[in-house]
Amino acid sequence: MGVAEALAKRGHQVTMVSMYEPTKKIENIREVVIQNVSLDSMLVNIFEDNDVVASIFKEMSTICFKALDQPQIQALKNEKFDLIILSIFFNYCFLSFIHHFKVPFIYISPAGLIGSMNDMVGNIDFPGIVGTKFLQPTFPLTFKQRLATTLMNEYMTKVSEYYLLPKMYSMCIEKGLCDPDTPPFSEFDKNASLIIINSIRAIEYPPRPTNPNVIYAGGIHLKPPKKLPKDLEDWVQGSGEEGFIFFSLGSALNPDFLPEKYRQILVKVFGSLKQRVLWKWNEETMPDLPSNVKLQKWLPQADLLGHPKIKLFITHGGLLSTLESTYNGVPVIGMPVFADQESNMMDVQNEGWGRLIMVEIVKQKSLLMKDRLVPPEEEAVYWVEYVMRHNGAPHIRSPVFMMKWYEVYNIDVWAFIIFVIVGTLKCFGIGKSKNDKRKKE
C-alpha cells in the first residue's frame, strides 16, 4: 500500500488486488478484493507443527488459482493498464496478466532480496557473504553455514523452477486462464524491469551488491505517528511513569491459534508487571484477564509504536513490524512463528536491541533508517515512472539471463587459469628434472 499511495499521490490511477477489505477510501486507488482465500486452515497448528510451511508451499498453486479464477479478477482483463506490479512470492499464476496486457512489469517483495529472488531478477547472489533468511546465520559465515546456505538457496530455486512454475503454467493453460500462446512462466523473469524490495540499504547487514534494477524502498509504509483515539489515549496516559507494553502477533495470524497453555503463561506474566499491557486479541475480554491488561481486536500499531509512553513491543517478528519498531526506536521481544520471522528476530538479537537495557542501540538504528538521500516513496515512484518512460527499461536488466551459471561466476575462466598454471609448473618441473639428470651424467 505504501507504493500504491505514493503512485496515487503523483496522479496515477492505481488498481490494487488484495485479500483484505479496504479500511478507508484513498483518492486514485481502487481496491479489488479477492474473496474467500485464506491460509487459516493450514495455520491452525502453526505454533506446534514444523511442517506447516511445507504444507503451505504445496498448496500455493491451488490458492493462487482460487484467487485468479474469481470473476472480479478476470474482469480486469477487459481494462487497460500501462504497467503491472506483481508480488514476487508464489504469485506465478498472475503472470498470465502480463502476457495478456503485454506491458512492462515490476516485481515487488514485502521482504528483502532473498534466495531464489536473485535469480528471478538476474541479480548475482553471494550466499557465502549474505547467508539466507531461512537459516538465521551469524556473520562471518563458517564453512558449514556457507554450505547450508548454498544448498538451501539452490533447493528453493530448483523447487520453483522444476515444480511450482511448470505446475502453475500447466494448470493455467488447462483452466483456460492463460492465453493459448502464453510462454512458459519461467521465461517471464527475463523481462522483469525492476524489483522493489522492503529493505533499507544503510542498515542491511551484511551489505550486499545489487544491480541497478533492485530498488530499496524499505519503510515506505511508515509515516509520523498520529494521535490515538481518545479512549485508547486515555488508557495509555493512565499508565503513568511505568508506561505500557504492546503485544501483537500481526494481522495474518489468528490469535485463536495460540495454544491455551501459552495464553495462560502470558496472562500470568502480564499480570505480574508494573506496566500496562495492550494486547491485540480477537475478543474484547477473557475470563482471567488481569486488571493491567487491555484487549482490542484492531489497534493502530504504527501510532502506538510512536507513542512516547511505549516501553516494549512484543511481536511475532514480521518484517513490517520490525521496521516500524526500528523507525520509532522501540526495543522488542520476539515470538517468531514461521517464515522470515525467526530470522528477523535473530537479527534484532544479534544487533543487541532485543533487550530493554539496550535502548540506545535501537535509537541509533532509527537514526540510520531515517538518514536517507530521498524518502522511500520518492525512490520507488521515480523508478516505476522511469520504467514507464523507457518502455520497460531493458537497458538496466542484468545480462545474467544470457549466460550460463559457470560463466556468471567465471568458473570456466578460473578452471582454465588453474589448468595453465598447473600445466606450466608440470612442464617446468619435468624440464628441470631432465636438465638436472643431464648435469649429473
C-alpha positions as CSV (number, residue, x, y, z in Angstrom):
1,M,0.0,0.0,0.0
2,G,2.9,2.3,0.6
3,V,3.9,2.0,-3.1
4,A,0.3,2.3,-4.2
5,E,-0.2,5.5,-2.2
6,A,3.0,7.1,-3.4
7,L,1.9,6.5,-7.1
8,A,-1.6,7.8,-6.4
9,K,-0.2,11.0,-5.0
10,R,1.6,11.5,-8.3
11,G,-1.7,11.3,-10.1
12,H,-1.5,7.7,-11.3
13,Q,-4.7,5.7,-11.3
14,V,-3.9,2.5,-9.3
15,T,-5.9,-0.7,-9.2
16,M,-4.8,-2.9,-6.3
17,V,-5.7,-6.5,-6.0
18,S,-5.7,-7.6,-2.3
19,M,-7.0,-10.2,0.1
20,Y,-8.0,-7.6,2.6
21,E,-11.1,-5.4,2.6
22,P,-10.1,-1.7,2.4
23,T,-10.2,0.2,5.7
24,K,-10.6,3.6,4.0
25,K,-11.0,5.1,0.6
26,I,-7.9,6.6,-0.9
27,E,-8.0,9.0,-3.9
28,N,-6.8,7.4,-7.2
29,I,-6.7,3.9,-5.7
30,R,-9.3,1.3,-6.5
31,E,-9.1,-1.9,-4.5
32,V,-10.3,-5.2,-5.9
33,V,-10.7,-7.8,-3.2
34,I,-10.0,-11.5,-3.5
35,Q,-12.8,-13.3,-1.7
36,N,-12.7,-16.5,0.4
37,V,-9.0,-17.2,0.1
38,S,-7.2,-17.8,3.4
39,L,-4.3,-19.7,4.9
40,D,-6.1,-20.2,8.2
41,S,-6.9,-23.9,7.7
42,M,-3.2,-24.5,7.3
43,L,-2.1,-22.2,10.1
44,V,-4.2,-23.7,12.9
45,N,-1.3,-25.7,14.3
46,I,1.4,-23.2,13.3
47,F,2.7,-22.9,16.9
48,E,3.4,-26.6,17.3
49,D,3.7,-28.1,13.8
50,N,7.0,-27.6,12.0
51,D,5.6,-29.0,8.7
52,V,3.0,-26.2,8.3
53,V,5.3,-24.1,6.0
54,A,5.9,-27.2,3.7
55,S,2.1,-27.7,3.5
56,I,1.6,-24.0,2.5
57,F,4.3,-24.5,-0.1
58,K,2.4,-27.5,-1.6
59,E,-0.9,-25.7,-1.6
60,M,0.3,-22.5,-3.3
61,S,-0.8,-23.5,-6.8
62,T,-4.3,-24.2,-5.6
63,I,-4.5,-21.0,-3.6
64,C,-3.2,-18.9,-6.5
65,F,-5.7,-20.2,-9.0
66,K,-8.6,-19.9,-6.5
67,A,-7.8,-16.2,-6.4
68,L,-7.1,-15.8,-10.2
69,D,-10.3,-17.5,-11.3
70,Q,-12.6,-15.2,-9.4
71,P,-14.9,-13.1,-11.7
72,Q,-13.9,-9.7,-10.4
73,I,-10.2,-10.6,-11.0
74,Q,-10.8,-12.0,-14.5
75,A,-12.9,-8.9,-15.4
76,L,-9.7,-6.8,-15.1
77,K,-8.6,-8.3,-18.4
78,N,-11.2,-6.1,-20.1
79,E,-9.5,-3.0,-18.9
80,K,-6.3,-1.2,-20.0
81,F,-3.2,-0.9,-17.9
82,D,0.2,0.7,-18.6
83,L,2.2,-1.3,-16.0
84,I,1.9,-4.3,-13.7
85,I,3.5,-4.6,-10.2
86,L,3.4,-8.1,-9.0
87,S,4.3,-9.6,-5.7
88,I,7.2,-12.0,-6.1
89,F,6.1,-14.6,-3.6
90,F,4.4,-17.6,-5.3
91,N,2.1,-15.4,-7.4
92,Y,3.2,-17.1,-10.6
93,C,-0.3,-17.7,-11.9
94,F,-0.8,-13.9,-12.1
95,L,2.0,-13.8,-14.7
96,S,-0.9,-14.5,-17.1
97,F,-1.9,-10.9,-16.8
98,I,1.5,-9.7,-18.0
99,H,1.2,-11.7,-21.2
100,H,-2.4,-10.7,-21.7
101,F,-1.7,-6.9,-21.5
102,K,1.9,-7.1,-23.0
103,V,3.1,-4.2,-20.8
104,P,6.2,-3.8,-18.6
105,F,6.1,-5.4,-15.2
106,I,7.9,-4.9,-11.9
107,Y,8.3,-7.4,-9.1
108,I,7.7,-6.2,-5.5
109,S,8.8,-8.0,-2.4
110,P,7.4,-7.4,1.1
111,A,10.8,-8.8,2.3
112,G,14.3,-8.1,1.2
113,L,16.1,-9.7,-1.7
114,I,16.5,-13.3,-0.6
115,G,17.4,-16.7,-2.1
116,S,15.8,-17.5,-5.4
117,M,14.5,-14.0,-5.9
118,N,18.0,-13.0,-7.0
119,D,17.8,-15.5,-9.9
120,M,14.3,-14.1,-10.8
121,V,15.7,-10.6,-11.4
122,G,19.2,-11.5,-12.7
123,N,21.0,-10.4,-9.5
124,I,24.2,-12.2,-8.6
125,D,23.8,-13.9,-5.2
126,F,26.7,-14.4,-2.9
127,P,25.3,-16.9,-0.3
128,G,28.8,-17.2,1.3
129,I,28.6,-13.5,2.2
130,V,25.0,-12.7,2.9
131,G,23.6,-16.0,4.1
132,T,19.9,-16.8,3.9
133,K,16.8,-15.7,5.9
134,F,15.8,-19.3,6.4
135,L,18.9,-20.4,8.4
136,Q,19.5,-17.3,10.7
137,P,23.3,-17.3,10.4
138,T,25.7,-15.1,12.2
139,F,28.5,-13.3,10.3
140,P,31.0,-14.0,9.0
141,L,29.7,-17.5,8.0
142,T,31.5,-20.7,8.9
143,F,32.1,-23.3,6.2
144,K,29.2,-25.3,7.5
145,Q,26.9,-22.2,7.3
146,R,28.1,-21.3,3.8
147,L,27.4,-24.9,2.7
148,A,23.9,-24.9,4.3
149,T,23.1,-21.5,2.8
150,T,24.2,-22.6,-0.7
151,L,22.2,-25.8,-0.5
152,M,19.1,-24.1,0.8
153,N,19.1,-21.4,-1.9
154,E,19.7,-24.0,-4.6
155,Y,16.8,-26.1,-3.2
156,M,14.4,-23.2,-3.2
157,T,15.4,-22.2,-6.7
158,K,15.0,-25.7,-8.1
159,V,11.6,-26.3,-6.4
160,S,10.3,-23.1,-8.1
161,E,12.0,-23.8,-11.4
162,Y,11.0,-27.5,-11.7
163,Y,7.9,-27.8,-9.6
164,L,5.9,-24.6,-8.9
165,L,6.4,-22.8,-12.2
166,P,5.7,-25.8,-14.5
167,K,2.7,-26.8,-12.3
168,M,1.1,-23.4,-12.3
169,Y,1.7,-22.9,-16.0
170,S,0.1,-26.2,-17.0
171,M,-2.8,-25.5,-14.6
172,C,-3.2,-22.0,-16.1
173,I,-3.4,-23.4,-19.7
174,E,-5.8,-26.3,-18.7
175,K,-8.2,-23.9,-16.8
176,G,-8.2,-21.5,-19.8
177,L,-7.0,-18.7,-17.6
178,C,-3.8,-18.2,-19.7
179,D,-4.0,-17.2,-23.4
180,P,-3.1,-20.2,-25.6
181,D,0.1,-18.5,-26.8
182,T,1.4,-17.7,-23.2
183,P,5.1,-18.8,-23.0
184,P,6.3,-20.8,-20.0
185,F,6.2,-18.8,-16.8
186,S,10.0,-19.4,-16.4
187,E,10.5,-17.1,-19.4
188,F,8.9,-14.0,-17.8
189,D,11.7,-13.3,-15.3
190,K,13.9,-12.2,-18.2
191,N,11.6,-9.2,-18.8
192,A,11.1,-8.0,-15.2
193,S,12.1,-4.4,-15.3
194,L,12.7,-3.9,-11.5
195,I,12.2,-5.4,-8.2
196,I,11.2,-3.1,-5.4
197,I,12.2,-4.5,-2.0
198,N,11.2,-3.8,1.5
199,S,14.7,-3.2,2.7
200,I,16.9,-0.3,3.7
201,R,20.4,-0.3,2.2
202,A,22.1,1.7,5.0
203,I,21.0,-0.8,7.7
204,E,21.1,-4.0,5.7
205,Y,23.6,-6.4,7.2
206,P,25.8,-7.6,5.8
207,P,26.0,-5.1,2.9
208,R,25.4,-6.8,-0.4
209,P,26.0,-6.0,-4.1
210,T,22.8,-5.4,-6.2
211,N,22.0,-4.4,-9.8
212,P,20.5,-1.0,-10.7
213,N,17.1,-2.7,-11.1
214,V,17.0,-3.6,-7.4
215,I,15.2,-0.7,-5.7
216,Y,15.4,-0.2,-2.0
217,A,12.1,1.2,-0.6
218,G,12.1,-0.2,2.9
219,G,9.8,1.6,5.3
220,I,7.7,3.1,2.5
221,H,4.6,2.4,4.6
222,L,5.9,4.4,7.6
223,K,4.5,7.8,8.5
224,P,4.9,10.0,11.5
225,P,2.6,8.7,14.3
226,K,-0.9,10.2,14.6
227,K,-2.8,10.9,17.8
228,L,-4.5,7.9,19.2
229,P,-8.3,7.6,19.5
230,K,-9.5,9.3,22.8
231,D,-10.4,6.1,24.7
232,L,-7.0,4.5,23.8
233,E,-5.1,7.7,24.5
234,D,-6.7,7.9,28.0
235,W,-5.8,4.3,28.8
236,V,-2.2,4.8,27.6
237,Q,-1.8,8.0,29.6
238,G,-3.2,6.2,32.6
239,S,-0.1,4.0,32.6
240,G,1.9,6.8,34.3
241,E,5.7,6.7,34.5
242,E,5.8,3.0,34.0
243,G,4.4,3.2,30.5
244,F,2.8,0.4,28.5
245,I,3.8,-2.7,26.6
246,F,2.3,-3.6,23.3
247,F,1.8,-7.2,22.3
248,S,0.7,-8.3,18.8
249,L,1.1,-11.4,16.7
250,G,0.4,-9.5,13.5
251,S,-2.6,-9.3,11.2
252,A,-2.2,-12.5,9.2
253,L,-2.2,-14.9,12.2
254,N,-5.5,-15.6,14.0
255,P,-4.9,-15.2,17.8
256,D,-7.2,-18.2,18.3
257,F,-4.3,-20.4,17.1
258,L,-2.3,-19.5,20.2
259,P,-2.3,-22.7,22.3
260,E,-4.1,-22.4,25.7
261,K,-1.1,-23.3,27.7
262,Y,0.8,-20.3,26.1
263,R,-2.1,-18.0,26.7
264,Q,-2.2,-18.9,30.4
265,I,1.6,-18.2,30.7
266,L,1.2,-14.8,29.0
267,V,-1.7,-13.9,31.3
268,K,0.3,-14.8,34.4
269,V,3.4,-12.9,33.3
270,F,1.5,-9.8,32.1
271,G,-0.5,-9.7,35.3
272,S,2.8,-9.6,37.3
273,L,4.1,-6.5,35.5
274,K,4.1,-2.9,36.7
275,Q,3.4,-1.7,33.1
276,R,0.1,-1.8,31.4
277,V,-0.2,-4.3,28.6
278,L,-2.1,-3.6,25.4
279,W,-2.8,-7.0,23.7
280,K,-4.2,-7.4,20.2
281,W,-6.7,-10.2,20.6
282,N,-9.8,-11.3,18.7
283,E,-12.2,-10.9,21.6
284,E,-12.9,-7.9,23.9
285,T,-12.3,-9.9,27.1
286,M,-11.1,-13.2,28.6
287,P,-12.1,-14.9,31.8
288,D,-8.8,-14.5,33.7
289,L,-7.8,-11.1,32.3
290,P,-5.5,-9.1,34.7
291,S,-6.6,-5.5,35.6
292,N,-3.5,-4.0,33.9
293,V,-4.2,-5.7,30.5
294,K,-6.4,-4.3,27.8
295,L,-7.6,-6.4,24.8
296,Q,-8.6,-5.0,21.5
297,K,-9.4,-6.5,18.1
298,W,-7.7,-3.8,16.0
299,L,-5.0,-1.4,17.0
300,P,-3.2,1.4,15.2
301,Q,0.2,-0.3,15.5
302,A,2.3,2.4,13.9
303,D,0.8,5.1,16.0
304,L,1.2,3.1,19.2
305,L,4.9,2.4,18.4
306,G,5.4,6.1,18.0
307,H,3.8,6.9,21.4
308,P,6.2,8.4,24.0
309,K,4.9,6.1,26.7
310,I,5.6,2.8,25.0
311,K,8.4,0.8,26.7
312,L,8.5,-2.5,24.8
313,F,7.0,-4.2,21.8
314,I,6.3,-8.0,22.0
315,T,6.0,-9.1,18.4
316,H,5.8,-12.1,16.1
317,G,8.7,-10.6,14.2
318,G,7.2,-9.8,10.8
319,L,9.3,-7.5,8.7
320,L,6.8,-4.7,8.7
321,S,6.5,-4.8,12.5
322,T,10.3,-5.0,12.8
323,L,10.7,-1.9,10.5
324,E,8.1,0.0,12.5
325,S,9.8,-0.7,15.8
326,T,13.2,0.3,14.3
327,Y,11.7,3.5,12.9
328,N,10.3,4.5,16.2
329,G,13.3,3.3,18.3
330,V,11.3,0.8,20.3
331,P,13.0,-2.3,21.8
332,V,11.4,-5.7,21.1
333,I,10.9,-9.2,22.4
334,G,10.3,-11.6,19.6
335,M,7.8,-14.5,19.5
336,P,8.5,-15.7,15.9
337,V,6.1,-18.2,14.4
338,F,7.2,-19.0,10.8
339,A,8.7,-17.8,7.5
340,D,11.3,-15.0,7.9
341,Q,10.1,-14.0,11.4
342,E,12.7,-16.1,13.3
343,S,15.5,-14.7,11.2
344,N,14.2,-11.1,11.7
345,M,14.3,-11.6,15.4
346,M,17.7,-13.2,15.3
347,D,19.0,-10.1,13.6
348,V,17.5,-8.0,16.3
349,Q,19.1,-10.1,19.0
350,N,22.5,-10.2,17.3
351,E,22.4,-6.4,16.9
352,G,21.6,-6.0,20.6
353,W,18.3,-4.1,20.6
354,G,16.1,-7.1,21.6
355,R,16.6,-6.3,25.3
356,L,15.2,-3.4,27.3
357,I,18.6,-2.4,28.6
358,M,19.9,-1.7,25.1
359,V,17.6,1.1,24.1
360,E,20.5,3.2,22.8
361,I,21.2,0.7,20.1
362,V,17.7,0.8,18.6
363,K,17.7,4.6,18.8
364,Q,20.9,4.6,16.6
365,K,19.2,2.1,14.2
366,S,16.3,4.5,14.0
367,L,18.6,7.4,13.1
368,L,20.3,5.3,10.4
369,M,17.0,4.3,9.0
370,K,15.8,7.9,8.6
371,D,19.1,9.3,7.2
372,R,18.4,8.7,3.5
373,L,19.1,10.7,0.4
374,V,15.4,10.7,-0.6
375,P,12.3,9.2,1.2
376,P,11.5,5.7,0.1
377,E,8.2,6.7,-1.6
378,E,10.2,9.1,-3.9
379,E,12.7,6.4,-4.7
380,A,10.0,3.8,-5.6
381,V,7.9,6.2,-7.6
382,Y,10.9,7.6,-9.6
383,W,11.9,4.1,-10.7
384,V,8.3,3.0,-11.5
385,E,7.9,6.0,-13.7
386,Y,11.3,5.5,-15.2
387,V,10.3,2.1,-16.4
388,M,7.1,3.5,-17.9
389,R,9.0,6.3,-19.6
390,H,11.6,4.0,-21.1
391,N,9.3,1.1,-22.3
392,G,10.3,-1.3,-19.6
393,A,13.9,0.0,-19.3
394,P,15.6,-3.1,-20.8
395,H,18.9,-1.3,-20.5
396,I,19.1,-1.8,-16.7
397,R,18.3,-5.5,-16.8
398,S,21.1,-7.9,-16.0
399,P,22.9,-9.8,-18.7
400,V,22.9,-12.9,-16.4
401,F,19.9,-14.3,-18.3
402,M,22.1,-14.6,-21.4
403,M,24.9,-16.5,-19.6
404,K,25.5,-20.0,-18.2
405,W,25.8,-20.3,-14.5
406,Y,29.5,-21.2,-14.7
407,E,30.1,-18.1,-16.9
408,V,28.5,-15.8,-14.3
409,Y,30.9,-16.9,-11.6
410,N,33.9,-17.2,-14.0
411,I,34.3,-20.9,-13.1
412,D,35.4,-21.8,-16.7
413,V,37.9,-18.9,-16.6
414,W,39.4,-19.9,-13.3
415,A,39.5,-23.6,-14.4
416,F,41.4,-22.5,-17.5
417,I,43.9,-20.4,-15.5
418,I,44.5,-23.2,-13.0
419,F,44.9,-25.6,-15.9
420,V,47.5,-23.3,-17.5
421,I,49.4,-22.8,-14.2
422,V,49.4,-26.5,-13.3
423,G,50.5,-27.4,-16.8
424,T,53.3,-24.8,-16.8
425,L,54.5,-26.0,-13.4
426,K,54.5,-29.6,-14.6
427,C,56.4,-28.7,-17.8
428,F,58.9,-26.6,-15.7
429,G,59.3,-29.4,-13.3
430,I,59.8,-32.0,-16.0
431,G,62.3,-29.7,-17.8
432,K,64.2,-29.1,-14.7
433,S,64.4,-32.7,-13.7
434,K,65.7,-33.6,-17.2
435,N,68.4,-30.9,-17.1
436,D,69.4,-32.0,-13.6
437,K,69.8,-35.6,-14.9
438,R,72.0,-34.4,-17.8
439,K,74.2,-32.4,-15.5
440,K,74.7,-35.4,-13.3
441,E,75.6,-37.6,-16.3
